[in-house]
Amino acid sequence: MSLEAKYRLASLYVGDLHADATEDLLFHKFSAVGPVLSIRICRDLATGQPLGYAYVNFLQLADAQKALDTMNFDVIKGKPIRLMWSQRDAHLRKSGVGNVFIKNLDKSVDNKTLYEHFSRFGKILSSKVMSDEQGSKGYAFVHFQNQSSADWAIEAMNGKVIRDRQVFVAPFKNRKDREAEFSTKASEFTNVYIKNFGDDVDNEKLKGIFSKYGKTLSVKVMTDSSGRSKGFGFVSFDSHEAARKAVEEMNGKDINGQLVFVGRAQKKEERQAELRQMFEQLKKERIGRCQGVKLYIKNLDDTIDDEQLRKEFSSFGSISRVKVLGEEGQRKGFGLVCFSSPEEATKALTEMNGRVLGSKPLNIALAKRH
């Protein structure tokens, strides 16, 4: 084993560091268990401010292990530190192997409590209760060294009570997997969301309207504190076919003089996932429209607007976008033109660069592809 590999194995990550912690302070603390080669507090490249974590490199692997065993969650400058083996392999961190997700945690459960409950199942590479300025968000992640430990933890801890709260423990799923799961659920939905039906429709009326499409398991009109309908509700069917038919036939229909919306009921995470997918698709489409065929037009005369710019360049091909850039009505002297093909953009660049438009010669450049 090379010296570099040996030192990497003897490296610890120190998280949740107080902003006032220094390398000297950490050196004195960790030197108590054995020779320390180096300590680096990570800082923002632009501001130089500490990022709240550091790396400690020991000469001996045994000393790093001893520090991990005896110093984890020790308090430095009033904050308990969080130690774990330095794992800079991003693929391992993101692979999902050995990763466990825990939710419905009591707000009082901190990193130390989490570690104490899960360390008995195997070696932990990292563990963290997610938090913000208000404290715990109620969920956490634990990354075990191997999958068998993760499986054991899930089997033993799912449904168990920690600090008077029954917790949910399951394999960690990355965003891609979660969105794929949501897509599957979308094609098999049985719950229907109805809105805009006014305040004169109660549970019985709503059930009467939708029960003709199939057996309903539950019907609920949402009400305010006084018991008055909020104008929306949910119907749960016993089959996907009934729910699908209700959506197809009732969406946009008139109920007591109001056109109602009827659609698949979604959880908050599903709505967020769909919005992310929509925004990503729009972003790709925007990039696709101009990728490799965008011209930057500089030195524009103040009198030139979008319409005039389009008119001057339209003879070179099909234009998907034209924009003269500016703020609050004040033009900045440059803009962009997007063509449907690189050949059209190149032709426009060749013929229009240097041509006087208004009172100024144009300075045109082809956008670089990334």
Summary of the structure (lengths in Angstrom):
residues: 370
radius of gyration: 30.2
end to end distance: 39.1
largest distance: 80.0
contacts: 1082
relative contact order: 0.07
helix: 36%
strand: 34%
